Amino acid sequence: MTIEALFDTKGVTVAYLNPTPRLARSAWSCAEYGDPDVFSPTDEDQLLEAQEVCGDCAVRELCLELGVSRDEWGVWGGVLLEGGKPLERVKRPGRPRKVSA
């Protein structure tokens, strides 16, 4: 039996295969940041705030690598991800505009 078969959800399997290294919490700039919601931004101001927090982080590259490998959503290593894929900007709520053909 494979290790993946022991887990019944993708999230648990992915986190097991891509664990967060046990570094001191002080190494992660976001660890003690007061507003964790900025890392799931709903507007460009929150995205900029999250990117500012990530700017000088000692583990920024590792964080981004984890976010991509885990198919994460939100800001990881200063990059906005949706299902592990980088986005250039925060998506606007609602239905997308119709594009005339």
Secondary structure, DSSP 4 states (H G I P E B T S, - for coil): --HHHH--SHHHHHHHHSPPP---GGGSTTTT-S-GGGGS-SSHHHHHHHHHHHTT-TTHHHHHHHHHHTT--EEETTEEEETTEE-SSPPPSSPPPP---
